[in-house]
Amino acid sequence: MSENRTIHLIEIPIGGKGGYTWNRLHSEREDICEALLKDDERKESLQARLRKIDDALDRLMSGSYGICSSCGRSIDDRRLDIDPALELCIDCWGRESGLELSSSGDVMLESLNAFDSIVVQTYRSVYHILLLDPKTGRALIDGGEYLTEPSEALLKGSLGSEFKVGTISVGCRLEMWVDERVFLTSPIKSVHVKHNSALESVQDISAALH
């Protein structure tokens, strides 16, 4: 005897921002499913990402997309542009990640330890920084449009009404040098620091950045 099942039809957004987001999430989902058939080494991380994509699609269909699943506040559109599967606002994400939000808006690099990690949210991008030498500002950085993988860089300071050497300041632009090129971010919205002095090897760097 066959089991009776109720089929619930959902309306898939086909236009506007909702449609663009749905298409972007669905396209990534198809890519992940295809990769799962070929890449056994990354199977666990791909499956984890697939769950996040499916959760985001569910939120999009239920009308709760873009709302932090922890505190109920809106998630910044710029963060969703970077990763449409985000389910937490920057503050809740920082708390769940064990990150410290700078209360003063300024982070002095020399006050940190080697291998502390920093997450800088600007108006356009998110940068993950692993601080290697607090005195010189030497660090590994990824994020933004150009630094798509960890790159060695020098953090020089923040540019606002004045230049603050060796400081990351909310409201200012962060200046960093990568391969003798100068990068200047958009204005910084928030800075989170994770103290991780236990890191002792290069093998730990990738995990610390993410």
Backbone as a printed PyTorch tensor [residue, N CA C, xyz], in Angstrom:
tensor([[[  0.8520,  -1.2010,   0.0000],
         [  0.0000,   0.0000,   0.0000],
         [  0.8810,   1.2420,   0.0000]],

        [[  0.6250,   2.1150,  -0.9420],
         [  1.4780,   3.2990,  -1.0670],
         [  1.0840,   4.3470,  -0.0400]],

        [[  2.0740,   5.0800,   0.3920],
         [  1.8600,   6.1120,   1.4130],
         [  1.4010,   7.4010,   0.7410]],

        [[  0.3170,   7.9810,   1.3010],
         [ -0.1650,   9.2540,   0.7570],
         [  0.7450,  10.3730,   1.2190]],

        [[  1.1500,  11.2110,   0.2990],
         [  2.0200,  12.3200,   0.6440],
         [  1.4270,  13.6170,   0.1350]],

        [[  1.5710,  14.6420,   0.9350],
         [  1.1170,  15.9700,   0.5330],
         [  2.2920,  16.7180,  -0.0890]],

        [[  2.1010,  17.2040,  -1.2690],
         [  3.1540,  17.9290,  -1.9580],
         [  2.9160,  19.4210,  -1.7960]],

        [[  3.8760,  20.0820,  -1.1900],
         [  3.7730,  21.5280,  -0.9820],
         [  4.5030,  22.2480,  -2.1070]],

        [[  3.7950,  23.0750,  -2.8260],
         [  4.4050,  23.8310,  -3.9060],
         [  4.9310,  25.1410,  -3.3600]],

        [[  6.1490,  25.5060,  -3.7490],
         [  6.7220,  26.7730,  -3.3130],
         [  6.9330,  27.6680,  -4.5160]],

        [[  6.8600,  28.9440,  -4.2780],
         [  7.0380,  29.9060,  -5.3570],
         [  8.5090,  30.2920,  -5.4420]],

        [[  9.1180,  29.9800,  -6.5700],
         [ 10.5260,  30.3100,  -6.7670],
         [ 10.6210,  31.7280,  -7.3260]],

        [[ 11.3660,  32.6040,  -6.6630],
         [ 11.4960,  33.9760,  -7.1830],
         [ 12.2050,  33.9720,  -8.5250]],

        [[ 11.6540,  34.6850,  -9.4800],
         [ 12.2500,  34.6690, -10.8180],
         [ 12.7710,  36.0370, -11.2350]],

        [[ 12.5170,  37.0450, -10.4690],
         [ 12.9720,  38.3720, -10.8400],
         [ 13.4360,  39.1600,  -9.6340]],

        [[ 14.0680,  40.2980,  -9.8980],
         [ 14.5060,  41.1610,  -8.8260],
         [ 15.6310,  40.5640,  -8.0130]],

        [[ 15.8440,  41.1440,  -6.8320],
         [ 16.9530,  40.7100,  -5.9910],
         [ 16.7660,  39.2830,  -5.5000]],

        [[ 15.5100,  38.9190,  -5.1510],
         [ 15.2480,  37.5620,  -4.6890],
         [ 15.5900,  36.5280,  -5.7390]],

        [[ 15.2510,  36.8340,  -6.9810],
         [ 15.5610,  35.9110,  -8.0730],
         [ 17.0510,  35.7910,  -8.3090]],

        [[ 17.7450,  36.9130,  -8.2180],
         [ 19.2030,  36.8930,  -8.3950],
         [ 19.8560,  36.0500,  -7.3050]],

        [[ 19.3980,  36.2370,  -6.0550],
         [ 19.9580,  35.4680,  -4.9430],
         [ 19.6630,  33.9850,  -5.0970]],

        [[ 18.4260,  33.6550,  -5.4620],
         [ 18.0660,  32.2540,  -5.6510],
         [ 18.9310,  31.6090,  -6.7380]],

        [[ 19.0880,  32.3020,  -7.8480],
         [ 19.8940,  31.7640,  -8.9440],
         [ 21.3510,  31.5780,  -8.5180]],

        [[ 21.8580,  32.5160,  -7.7460],
         [ 23.2490,  32.4220,  -7.2940],
         [ 23.4400,  31.2370,  -6.3520]],

        [[ 22.5190,  31.0760,  -5.4020],
         [ 22.6000,  29.9600,  -4.4700],
         [ 22.4190,  28.6270,  -5.1910]],

        [[ 21.4520,  28.5730,  -6.0850],
         [ 21.1710,  27.3250,  -6.7930],
         [ 22.3260,  26.9400,  -7.7110]],

        [[ 22.9510,  27.9350,  -8.3230],
         [ 24.1040,  27.6610,  -9.1830],
         [ 25.2580,  27.0850,  -8.3770]],

        [[ 25.5120,  27.6800,  -7.1940],
         [ 26.5740,  27.1490,  -6.3430],
         [ 26.2270,  25.7440,  -5.8680]],

        [[ 24.9550,  25.5020,  -5.5910],
         [ 24.5380,  24.1680,  -5.1450],
         [ 24.8320,  23.1220,  -6.2140]],

        [[ 24.5320,  23.4460,  -7.4560],
         [ 24.8060,  22.5120,  -8.5490],
         [ 26.3020,  22.2420,  -8.6830]],

        [[ 27.1050,  23.2940,  -8.5380],
         [ 28.5580,  23.1220,  -8.6180],
         [ 29.0670,  22.2040,  -7.5030]],

        [[ 28.5210,  22.3870,  -6.2940],
         [ 28.9560,  21.5570,  -5.1610],
         [ 28.5600,  20.1020,  -5.3790]],

        [[ 27.3340,  19.8780,  -5.8280],
         [ 26.8820,  18.5010,  -6.0780],
         [ 27.7580,  17.8250,  -7.1170]],

        [[ 28.1520,  18.5680,  -8.1360],
         [ 29.0350,  18.0140,  -9.1600],
         [ 30.4170,  17.7210,  -8.5860]],

        [[ 30.9190,  18.6310,  -7.7210],
         [ 32.2350,  18.4400,  -7.1200],
         [ 32.2470,  17.2420,  -6.1720]],

        [[ 31.1140,  16.9930,  -5.5070],
         [ 31.0370,  15.8600,  -4.5680],
         [ 31.2400,  14.5200,  -5.2660]],

        [[ 30.9160,  14.4730,  -6.5500],
         [ 31.0790,  13.2290,  -7.3070],
         [ 32.5350,  12.9710,  -7.6850]],

        [[ 33.3670,  14.0280,  -7.5900],
         [ 34.7400,  13.9130,  -8.0800],
         [ 35.7980,  14.1130,  -6.9980]],

        [[ 35.4520,  14.8100,  -5.9450],
         [ 36.4590,  15.2440,  -4.9750],
         [ 36.1980,  14.6270,  -3.6110]],

        [[ 36.8120,  13.4840,  -3.3370],
         [ 36.6200,  12.8220,  -2.0460],
         [ 37.3780,  13.5320,  -0.9260]],

        [[ 38.4870,  14.1880,  -1.2600],
         [ 39.3040,  14.8260,  -0.2320],
         [ 38.5660,  15.9750,   0.4480]],

        [[ 37.7430,  16.6770,  -0.3020],
         [ 37.0210,  17.8260,   0.2640],
         [ 35.5600,  17.5000,   0.5700]],

        [[ 35.2380,  16.2240,   0.6450],
         [ 33.8410,  15.8130,   0.7880],
         [ 33.1780,  16.4380,   2.0100]],

        [[ 33.8790,  16.4180,   3.1440],
         [ 33.2900,  16.9370,   4.3790],
         [ 33.0040,  18.4290,   4.2990]],

        [[ 33.9770,  19.2020,   3.7870],
         [ 33.7760,  20.6530,   3.6900],
         [ 32.7160,  20.9910,   2.6410]],

        [[ 32.6680,  20.2260,   1.5520],
         [ 31.6520,  20.4650,   0.5240],
         [ 30.2530,  20.1750,   1.0570]],

        [[ 30.1210,  19.1040,   1.8290],
         [ 28.8190,  18.7720,   2.4110],
         [ 28.3760,  19.8310,   3.4120]],

        [[ 29.3330,  20.3670,   4.1780],
         [ 29.0070,  21.4290,   5.1300],
         [ 28.5120,  22.6740,   4.3960]],

        [[ 29.1870,  23.0150,   3.3050],
         [ 28.7630,  24.1760,   2.5100],
         [ 27.4020,  23.9250,   1.8730]],

        [[ 27.1710,  22.6950,   1.4290],
         [ 25.8840,  22.3550,   0.8210],
         [ 24.7450,  22.5420,   1.8180]],

        [[ 24.9700,  22.1640,   3.0760],
         [ 23.9460,  22.3610,   4.1090],
         [ 23.6440,  23.8400,   4.3040]],

        [[ 24.6900,  24.6750,   4.2590],
         [ 24.4820,  26.1200,   4.4100],
         [ 23.6820,  26.6830,   3.2330]],

        [[ 23.9920,  26.1960,   2.0360],
         [ 23.2610,  26.6430,   0.8410],
         [ 21.7900,  26.2580,   0.9510]],

        [[ 21.5200,  25.0040,   1.3480],
         [ 20.1340,  24.5430,   1.4710],
         [ 19.3800,  25.3340,   2.5370]],

        [[ 20.0480,  25.6270,   3.6490],
         [ 19.4090,  26.4290,   4.6970],
         [ 19.0680,  27.8300,   4.1870]],

        [[ 19.9920,  28.4110,   3.3980],
         [ 19.7570,  29.7460,   2.8480],
         [ 18.5850,  29.7270,   1.8610]],

        [[ 18.4980,  28.6810,   1.0490],
         [ 17.3690,  28.5540,   0.1130],
         [ 16.0530,  28.4160,   0.8710]],

        [[ 16.0790,  27.6660,   1.9820],
         [ 14.8710,  27.5360,   2.8030],
         [ 14.4480,  28.8910,   3.3690]],

        [[ 15.4330,  29.6620,   3.8370],
         [ 15.1050,  30.9870,   4.3790],
         [ 14.5590,  31.9000,   3.3030]],

        [[ 15.1070,  31.7820,   2.1010],
         [ 14.6490,  32.6120,   0.9860],
         [ 13.1940,  32.2850,   0.6490]],

        [[ 12.8580,  30.9960,   0.6710],
         [ 11.4990,  30.5830,   0.3470],
         [ 10.5000,  30.9450,   1.4510]],

        [[ 10.9800,  30.9580,   2.7110],
         [ 10.0790,  31.2210,   3.8410],
         [  9.9230,  32.7080,   4.1410]],

        [[ 10.7460,  33.5210,   3.4780],
         [ 10.6570,  34.9620,   3.7070],
         [ 11.5250,  35.4680,   4.8350]],

        [[ 12.3780,  34.6070,   5.4070],
         [ 13.2380,  35.0290,   6.5120],
         [ 14.6780,  35.2790,   6.0680]],

        [[ 14.9150,  35.2640,   4.7700],
         [ 16.2780,  35.4700,   4.2710],
         [ 16.7590,  36.8830,   4.6070]],

        [[ 18.0350,  36.9760,   5.0070],
         [ 18.6030,  38.2710,   5.3410],
         [ 18.3800,  38.6790,   6.7780]],

        [[ 17.7150,  37.8230,   7.5600],
         [ 17.4760,  38.0830,   8.9760],
         [ 18.3820,  37.1730,   9.7960]],

        [[ 19.1270,  37.7410,  10.7280],
         [ 20.0280,  36.9570,  11.5700],
         [ 19.2460,  35.8920,  12.3270]],

        [[ 19.6640,  34.6320,  12.2040],
         [ 18.9520,  33.5370,  12.8600],
         [ 19.1630,  33.5160,  14.3640]],

        [[ 20.0880,  34.3480,  14.8590],
         [ 20.3500,  34.3860,  16.2980],
         [ 19.6270,  35.5380,  16.9950]],

        [[ 19.7880,  36.7640,  16.4690],
         [ 19.2200,  37.9320,  17.1630],
         [ 18.0160,  38.5410,  16.4420]],

        [[ 17.7770,  38.1450,  15.1890],
         [ 16.6220,  38.6520,  14.4660],
         [ 16.8310,  39.9760,  13.7610]],

        [[ 18.0590,  40.5260,  13.8410],
         [ 18.3350,  41.7780,  13.1370],
         [ 18.7050,  41.4990,  11.6810]],

        [[ 18.6660,  42.5370,  10.8660],
         [ 19.0020,  42.3770,   9.4500],
         [ 20.5010,  42.1600,   9.2670]],

        [[ 20.8500,  41.3090,   8.3300],
         [ 22.2480,  41.1010,   7.9590],
         [ 22.6020,  42.1190,   6.8900]],

        [[ 23.7500,  42.7430,   7.0360],
         [ 24.1760,  43.7750,   6.0950],
         [ 24.1910,  43.2320,   4.6650]],

        [[ 23.5700,  43.9690,   3.7480],
         [ 23.4950,  43.5280,   2.3470],
         [ 24.8710,  43.3090,   1.7390]],

        [[ 25.8510,  44.1040,   2.1730],
         [ 27.1950,  43.9560,   1.5980],
         [ 27.7980,  42.6100,   1.9830]],

        [[ 27.4930,  42.1310,   3.1950],
         [ 27.9890,  40.8150,   3.6100],
         [ 27.2940,  39.7130,   2.8240]],

        [[ 26.0050,  39.8890,   2.5500],
         [ 25.2680,  38.9030,   1.7650],
         [ 25.7410,  38.8960,   0.3100]],

        [[ 26.1940,  40.0390,  -0.1710],
         [ 26.7590,  40.0780,  -1.5240],
         [ 28.0340,  39.2420,  -1.6010]],

        [[ 28.7890,  39.2250,  -0.4990],
         [ 30.0220,  38.4420,  -0.4460],
         [ 29.6980,  36.9590,  -0.3210]],

        [[ 28.7700,  36.6250,   0.5810],
         [ 28.3800,  35.2290,   0.7930],
         [ 26.8690,  35.1790,   1.0190]],

        [[ 26.0940,  34.7860,   0.0080],
         [ 24.6290,  34.7940,   0.1340],
         [ 24.0820,  33.7400,   1.0860]],

        [[ 24.9390,  32.8510,   1.6020],
         [ 24.4760,  31.8050,   2.5160],
         [ 24.6140,  32.1940,   3.9820]],

        [[ 25.0340,  33.4220,   4.2660],
         [ 25.2160,  33.8410,   5.6530],
         [ 23.8950,  33.8140,   6.4100]],

        [[ 23.9510,  33.3510,   7.6630],
         [ 22.7480,  33.3160,   8.4850],
         [ 22.8680,  34.1590,   9.7490]],

        [[ 24.0600,  34.7460,   9.9860],
         [ 24.2790,  35.5380,  11.1930],
         [ 24.7470,  36.9400,  10.8390]],

        [[ 24.3500,  37.9230,  11.6440],
         [ 24.8790,  39.2750,  11.4890],
         [ 26.3240,  39.2840,  11.9750]],

        [[ 27.0380,  40.3640,  11.7210],
         [ 28.4610,  40.4210,  12.0400],
         [ 28.7040,  40.2900,  13.5430]],

        [[ 27.8160,  40.8470,  14.3780],
         [ 28.0190,  40.7740,  15.8250],
         [ 27.8220,  39.3560,  16.3460]],

        [[ 26.7530,  38.6880,  15.9140],
         [ 26.4950,  37.3180,  16.3720],
         [ 27.5380,  36.3640,  15.8240]],

        [[ 27.9520,  36.5960,  14.5900],
         [ 29.0120,  35.7590,  14.0140],
         [ 30.2900,  35.9010,  14.8180]],

        [[ 30.6060,  37.1280,  15.2340],
         [ 31.8030,  37.3580,  16.0210],
         [ 31.7390,  36.6540,  17.3610]],

        [[ 30.5660,  36.7190,  18.0240],
         [ 30.4280,  36.0610,  19.3170],
         [ 30.5380,  34.5460,  19.1880]],

        [[ 29.8840,  33.9710,  18.1740],
         [ 29.9270,  32.5170,  18.0100],
         [ 31.3020,  32.0340,  17.5770]],

        [[ 32.0750,  32.9140,  16.9470],
         [ 33.4140,  32.5400,  16.5050],
         [ 34.4580,  32.7640,  17.5990]],

        [[ 34.0200,  33.2900,  18.7350],
         [ 34.9590,  33.5620,  19.8230],
         [ 35.8060,  34.7820,  19.5700]],

        [[ 35.2860,  35.7160,  18.7760],
         [ 36.0400,  36.9250,  18.4460],
         [ 35.6410,  38.0670,  19.3700]],

        [[ 36.5850,  38.9530,  19.6120],
         [ 36.3850,  40.1190,  20.4610],
         [ 36.1400,  41.3430,  19.5890]],

        [[ 35.0380,  42.0510,  19.8310],
         [ 34.7750,  43.2880,  19.1090],
         [ 35.4800,  44.4360,  19.8080]],

        [[ 36.2140,  45.2110,  19.0310],
         [ 36.9080,  46.3540,  19.6120],
         [ 35.8950,  47.3930,  20.0760]],

        [[ 35.8850,  47.6950,  21.3810],
         [ 34.9130,  48.6440,  21.9220],
         [ 35.3030,  50.0840,  21.6260]],

        [[ 36.5800,  50.3500,  21.4760],
         [ 37.0280,  51.7200,  21.2480],
         [ 37.0280,  52.0900,  19.7750]],

        [[ 36.9690,  51.0900,  18.8990],
         [ 37.0350,  51.3600,  17.4660],
         [ 38.4440,  51.3500,  16.9380]],

        [[ 39.4440,  51.2850,  17.8110],
         [ 40.8480,  51.2400,  17.4070],
         [ 41.5090,  49.9600,  17.9120]],

        [[ 42.2890,  49.3370,  17.0550],
         [ 43.0890,  48.1820,  17.4580],
         [ 44.5460,  48.5080,  17.1600]],

        [[ 45.3530,  48.5760,  18.2040],
         [ 46.7800,  48.8120,  18.0380],
         [ 47.4720,  47.4740,  17.8060]],

        [[ 48.1620,  47.3520,  16.6850],
         [ 48.7940,  46.0790,  16.3480],
         [ 49.8050,  45.6550,  17.4100]],

        [[ 50.5300,  46.6140,  17.9700],
         [ 51.5570,  46.2760,  18.9630],
         [ 50.9640,  45.7760,  20.2760]],

        [[ 49.6540,  45.9600,  20.4640],
         [ 49.0090,  45.4470,  21.6770],
         [ 48.6010,  43.9840,  21.5310]],

        [[ 48.7570,  43.4490,  20.3120],
         [ 48.3670,  42.0660,  20.0510],
         [ 49.5820,  41.1510,  20.0840]],

        [[ 49.3300,  39.8620,  19.9650],
         [ 50.3980,  38.8630,  19.9530],
         [ 50.5290,  38.2550,  18.5600]],

        [[ 51.6810,  37.6960,  18.2860],
         [ 51.8720,  36.9670,  17.0330],
         [ 50.8560,  35.8310,  16.9650]],

        [[ 50.2660,  35.6680,  15.7970],
         [ 49.2680,  34.6440,  15.4900],
         [ 47.8800,  34.9440,  16.0500]],

        [[ 47.6730,  36.1620,  16.5790],
         [ 46.2950,  36.5940,  16.8020],
         [ 45.6500,  36.7900,  15.4290]],

        [[ 44.3650,  36.5460,  15.3410],
         [ 43.6700,  36.7400,  14.0680],
         [ 42.6820,  37.8980,  14.1830]],

        [[ 42.5080,  38.6050,  13.0860],
         [ 41.6810,  39.8090,  13.0470],
         [ 40.7130,  39.6960,  11.8710]],

        [[ 39.4710,  40.0340,  12.1020],
         [ 38.4910,  40.1000,  11.0240],
         [ 38.0770,  41.5630,  10.8650]],

        [[ 38.3420,  42.1080,   9.6910],
         [ 38.0210,  43.5050,   9.4000],
         [ 36.8540,  43.5450,   8.4150]],

        [[ 35.7340,  44.1140,   8.8510],
         [ 34.5580,  44.2800,   7.9890],
         [ 34.5500,  45.7180,   7.4730]],

        [[ 34.7050,  45.8730,   6.1550],
         [ 34.6170,  47.1990,   5.5570],
         [ 33.2450,  47.3570,   4.9080]],

        [[ 33.0240,  48.4900,   4.2730],
         [ 31.7340,  48.7040,   3.6190],
         [ 31.5810,  47.8880,   2.3450]],

        [[ 32.6760,  47.3040,   1.8620],
         [ 32.6040,  46.5210,   0.6290],
         [ 33.0410,  45.0800,   0.7900]],

        [[ 33.8590,  44.7690,   1.7940],
         [ 34.4710,  43.4490,   1.8700],
         [ 34.7110,  43.0280,   3.3120]],

        [[ 35.1250,  41.7760,   3.4530],
         [ 35.5850,  41.2450,   4.7300],
         [ 37.0090,  40.7420,   4.5310]],

        [[ 37.8970,  41.1180,   5.4400],
         [ 39.2960,  40.6900,   5.3660],
         [ 39.6270,  39.8520,   6.5960]],

        [[ 40.2750,  38.6960,   6.3530],
         [ 40.7610,  37.8450,   7.4260],
         [ 42.2750,  38.0260,   7.5260]],

        [[ 42.7330,  38.3710,   8.7090],
         [ 44.1440,  38.7030,   8.9080],
         [ 44.7330,  37.8160,   9.9850]],

        [[ 45.8410,  37.1860,   9.6760],
         [ 46.6170,  36.4590,  10.6840],
         [ 47.8820,  37.2620,  10.9300]],

        [[ 47.9960,  37.8410,  12.1120],
         [ 49.1120,  38.7220,  12.4350],
         [ 50.3530,  37.8910,  12.7480]],

        [[ 51.4200,  38.0920,  11.9830],
         [ 52.6550,  37.3390,  12.1870],
         [ 53.6370,  38.0870,  13.0750]],

        [[ 53.7320,  39.4120,  12.8870],
         [ 54.6690,  40.2260,  13.6660],
         [ 53.9910,  41.5390,  14.0420]],

        [[ 53.5250,  41.6820,  15.2800],
         [ 52.8150,  42.8970,  15.6890],
         [ 53.6520,  44.1760,  15.5500]],

        [[ 54.9670,  44.0830,  15.6800],
         [ 55.8050,  45.2830,  15.6150],
         [ 55.9210,  45.8410,  14.2030]],

        [[ 56.0560,  44.9630,  13.2260],
         [ 56.2310,  45.4190,  11.8340],
         [ 54.9230,  45.4430,  11.0530]],

        [[ 53.8880,  44.7660,  11.5690],
         [ 52.6290,  44.6780,  10.8450],
         [ 52.6120,  43.5840,   9.8010]],

        [[ 53.6060,  42.7020,   9.8220],
         [ 53.6420,  41.6150,   8.8410],
         [ 52.5120,  40.6350,   9.1490]],

        [[ 51.7730,  40.2460,   8.1050],
         [ 50.5890,  39.4160,   8.3160],
         [ 50.2680,  38.6160,   7.0620]],

        [[ 49.4210,  37.6260,   7.2330],
         [ 48.8060,  36.9230,   6.1070],
         [ 47.3680,  37.4040,   6.0100]],

        [[ 46.9520,  37.7980,   4.8050],
         [ 45.6370,  38.4030,   4.6230],
         [ 44.9310,  37.7600,   3.4390]],

        [[ 43.6330,  37.5130,   3.6000],
         [ 42.8060,  37.2200,   2.4240],
         [ 41.4810,  37.9470,   2.5700]],

        [[ 40.8560,  38.1980,   1.4300],
         [ 39.5790,  38.9090,   1.4270],
         [ 39.5290,  39.9530,   0.3460]],

        [[ 38.3710,  40.5350,   0.1720],
         [ 38.2090,  41.5540,  -0.8590],
         [ 38.2260,  40.9580,  -2.2510]],

        [[ 38.3010,  41.8180,  -3.2250],
         [ 38.2380,  41.3970,  -4.6300],
         [ 39.5370,  40.7850,  -5.1210]],

        [[ 40.6670,  41.2180,  -4.5660],
         [ 41.9520,  40.8260,  -5.1270],
         [ 42.6880,  39.7700,  -4.2990]],

        [[ 42.5260,  39.7730,  -3.0050],
         [ 43.2510,  38.8270,  -2.1570],
         [ 42.3810,  37.5950,  -1.9350]],

        [[ 42.2640,  36.7690,  -2.9570],
         [ 41.3760,  35.6190,  -2.9190],
         [ 41.9830,  34.4240,  -2.1940]],

        [[ 43.2640,  34.4870,  -1.8700],
         [ 43.9020,  33.4630,  -1.0650],
         [ 44.9000,  34.1430,  -0.1390]],

        [[ 45.2820,  33.4890,   0.9830],
         [ 46.1800,  34.1500,   1.9370],
         [ 47.4580,  34.6600,   1.2770]],

        [[ 47.7510,  35.9480,   1.4680],
         [ 48.9330,  36.5860,   0.8910],
         [ 49.6900,  37.3160,   1.9900]],

        [[ 51.0160,  37.2800,   1.9160],
         [ 51.8070,  37.9980,   2.9100],
         [ 51.7320,  39.4920,   2.6270]],

        [[ 51.5480,  40.2680,   3.6800],
         [ 51.3610,  41.7040,   3.5240],
         [ 51.9340,  42.4320,   4.7280]],

        [[ 52.0600,  43.7480,   4.5720],
         [ 52.4390,  44.6260,   5.6790],
         [ 51.2700,  45.5560,   5.9720]],

        [[ 50.7820,  45.5190,   7.2040],
         [ 49.7340,  46.4370,   7.6220],
         [ 50.3980,  47.7400,   8.0580]],

        [[ 50.1070,  48.8190,   7.3460],
         [ 50.7880,  50.0850,   7.6300],
         [ 50.0150,  50.9630,   8.6120]],

        [[ 48.6990,  50.9570,   8.5340],
         [ 47.9150,  51.7950,   9.4320],
         [ 46.5980,  52.1950,   8.8040]],

        [[ 45.9090,  53.1430,   9.4340],
         [ 44.5790,  53.5550,   8.9950],
         [ 44.5830,  55.0190,   8.5780]],

        [[ 43.8950,  55.2760,   7.4610],
         [ 43.8390,  56.6220,   6.9040],
         [ 42.4470,  57.2010,   7.0930]],

        [[ 42.3770,  58.2730,   7.8740],
         [ 41.1340,  59.0040,   8.0630],
         [ 41.4420,  60.4830,   7.9050]],

        [[ 41.0690,  61.2900,   8.8890],
         [ 41.4570,  62.6990,   8.8580],
         [ 42.9630,  62.8330,   9.0540]],

        [[ 43.5640,  61.8040,   9.6560],
         [ 45.0020,  61.7170,   9.7950],
         [ 45.4050,  60.2540,   9.6320]],

        [[ 46.6950,  60.0060,   9.4570],
         [ 47.1620,  58.6350,   9.2900],
         [ 47.5940,  58.0770,  10.6430]],

        [[ 46.9980,  56.9470,  11.0330],
         [ 47.3170,  56.3020,  12.3040],
         [ 48.2120,  55.0990,  12.0260]],

        [[ 49.4840,  55.2440,  12.3010],
         [ 50.4550,  54.1980,  12.0200],
         [ 50.2250,  53.0050,  12.9500]],

        [[ 50.2450,  51.7850,  12.3680],
         [ 50.1390,  50.5700,  13.1680],
         [ 48.8060,  50.3850,  13.8690]],

        [[ 47.7620,  50.9850,  13.3270],
         [ 46.4420,  50.9330,  13.9530],
         [ 45.3820,  50.5690,  12.9330]],

        [[ 44.4150,  49.7580,  13.3450],
         [ 43.2290,  49.4880,  12.5340],
         [ 42.0700,  50.2120,  13.1960]],

        [[ 41.4790,  51.1780,  12.5060],
         [ 40.4890,  52.0700,  13.1220],
         [ 39.1680,  52.0260,  12.3740]],

        [[ 38.0910,  51.8310,  13.1270],
         [ 36.7480,  51.8840,  12.5510],
         [ 36.4940,  53.2810,  11.9820]],

        [[ 35.9200,  53.3220,  10.7880],
         [ 35.6390,  54.5910,  10.1220],
         [ 36.7440,  55.0480,   9.1960]],

        [[ 37.9180,  54.4160,   9.3080],
         [ 39.0620,  54.7630,   8.4570],
         [ 39.2870,  53.6920,   7.4000]],

        [[ 40.1870,  53.9760,   6.4780],
         [ 40.5900,  53.0030,   5.4580],
         [ 41.8930,  52.3520,   5.8930]],

        [[ 41.9820,  51.0480,   5.7250],
         [ 43.1900,  50.3270,   6.1060],
         [ 44.1630,  50.3020,   4.9300]],

        [[ 45.4060,  50.7400,   5.1910],
         [ 46.4400,  50.6890,   4.1610],
         [ 47.3370,  49.4830,   4.4090]],

        [[ 47.5360,  48.6890,   3.3650],
         [ 48.4190,  47.5300,   3.4560],
         [ 49.2020,  47.3840,   2.1600]],

        [[ 50.3980,  46.8340,   2.2950],
         [ 51.2730,  46.6300,   1.1430],
         [ 51.3750,  45.1450,   0.8650]],

        [[ 51.1070,  44.7640,  -0.3860],
         [ 51.1950,  43.3760,  -0.8210],
         [ 52.0390,  43.3250,  -2.0880]],

        [[ 53.1730,  42.6310,  -2.0200],
         [ 54.0660,  42.5240,  -3.1820],
         [ 54.4070,  43.9060,  -3.7480]],

        [[ 54.7480,  44.8240,  -2.8420],
         [ 55.1490,  46.1860,  -3.1910],
         [ 54.0200,  47.0130,  -3.8120]],

        [[ 52.8130,  46.5130,  -3.7410],
         [ 51.6510,  47.2800,  -4.1870],
         [ 50.8890,  47.7660,  -2.9610]],

        [[ 50.3490,  48.9560,  -3.0520],
         [ 49.6120,  49.5440,  -1.9380],
         [ 48.1170,  49.2980,  -2.1250]],

        [[ 47.4820,  48.7190,  -1.1060],
         [ 46.0430,  48.5050,  -1.1120],
         [ 45.4190,  49.4150,  -0.0560]],

        [[ 44.3070,  50.0240,  -0.4080],
         [ 43.5730,  50.8760,   0.5210],
         [ 42.1210,  50.4130,   0.5110]],

        [[ 41.6470,  49.9170,   1.6470],
         [ 40.2930,  49.3750,   1.7100],
         [ 39.2530,  50.4940,   1.7380]],

        [[ 37.9960,  50.1100,   1.5870],
         [ 36.9090,  51.0440,   1.8630],
         [ 36.8260,  51.2570,   3.3710]],

        [[ 36.0880,  52.2480,   3.8530],
         [ 36.0290,  52.5190,   5.3020],
         [ 35.6370,  51.2930,   6.1200]],

        [[ 36.2710,  51.1510,   7.2620],
         [ 36.0730,  49.9920,   8.1230],
         [ 34.8110,  50.1700,   8.9630]],

        [[ 33.9710,  49.1210,   8.9970],
         [ 32.7520,  49.1460,   9.8030],
         [ 32.9590,  48.5240,  11.1800]],

        [[ 33.7460,  47.4540,  11.2400],
         [ 33.9720,  46.7980,  12.5300],
         [ 35.2680,  46.0180,  12.4910]],

        [[ 35.8340,  45.7930,  13.6790],
         [ 37.0710,  45.0260,  13.8240],
         [ 36.8780,  44.0010,  14.9250]],

        [[ 37.1420,  42.7360,  14.6260],
         [ 37.0570,  41.6730,  15.6240],
         [ 38.4340,  41.0270,  15.7700]],

        [[ 38.8130,  40.7560,  16.9990],
         [ 40.1160,  40.1520,  17.2730],
         [ 39.9170,  38.8210,  17.9950]],

        [[ 40.6350,  37.8120,  17.5540],
         [ 40.6480,  36.5270,  18.2430],
         [ 42.0630,  36.2540,  18.7160]],

        [[ 42.2480,  36.1850,  20.0240],
         [ 43.5770,  35.9320,  20.5760],
         [ 43.8780,  34.4420,  20.4790]],

        [[ 44.9510,  34.1260,  19.8050],
         [ 45.2730,  32.7220,  19.5560],
         [ 46.7750,  32.5330,  19.6130]],

        [[ 47.3520,  32.8020,  20.7560],
         [ 48.8030,  32.7100,  20.9000],
         [ 49.3010,  31.2750,  20.8680]],

        [[ 48.3680,  30.2970,  20.8760],
         [ 48.7850,  28.8980,  20.8640],
         [ 49.2500,  28.4400,  19.4930]],

        [[ 48.9710,  29.2150,  18.4570],
         [ 49.4080,  28.8220,  17.1160],
         [ 50.9280,  28.8080,  17.0500]],

        [[ 51.4780,  27.7150,  16.5970],
         [ 52.9230,  27.5910,  16.6030],
         [ 53.5010,  27.1690,  15.2640]],

        [[ 52.6840,  26.8230,  14.3150],
         [ 53.2260,  26.3190,  13.0530],
         [ 52.4820,  26.8930,  11.8720]],

        [[ 53.1400,  26.8650,  10.7310],
         [ 52.5470,  27.3750,   9.5060],
         [ 51.3120,  26.5680,   9.1380]],

        [[ 51.2740,  25.2820,   9.5320],
         [ 50.1400,  24.4430,   9.2000],
         [ 48.8450,  24.9390,   9.8420]],

        [[ 48.9680,  25.7060,  10.9210],
         [ 47.7900,  26.2210,  11.6040],
         [ 47.2240,  27.4820,  10.9430]],

        [[ 47.9470,  28.0560,  10.0190],
         [ 47.5860,  29.3680,   9.4930],
         [ 46.2520,  29.3440,   8.7650]],

        [[ 46.0240,  28.3810,   7.8740],
         [ 44.8040,  28.3410,   7.0950],
         [ 43.5870,  28.2280,   7.9910]],

        [[ 43.6580,  27.3810,   9.0200],
         [ 42.5310,  27.2240,   9.9460],
         [ 42.2690,  28.5160,  10.7020]],

        [[ 43.3290,  29.2220,  11.0770],
         [ 43.1600,  30.4540,  11.8380],
         [ 42.5100,  31.5440,  11.0010]],

        [[ 42.7930,  31.5730,   9.7240],
         [ 42.2290,  32.5990,   8.8620],
         [ 40.7240,  32.4230,   8.6900]],

        [[ 40.2440,  31.2020,   8.8480],
         [ 38.8250,  30.9500,   8.6350],
         [ 38.1750,  30.3150,   9.8390]]])
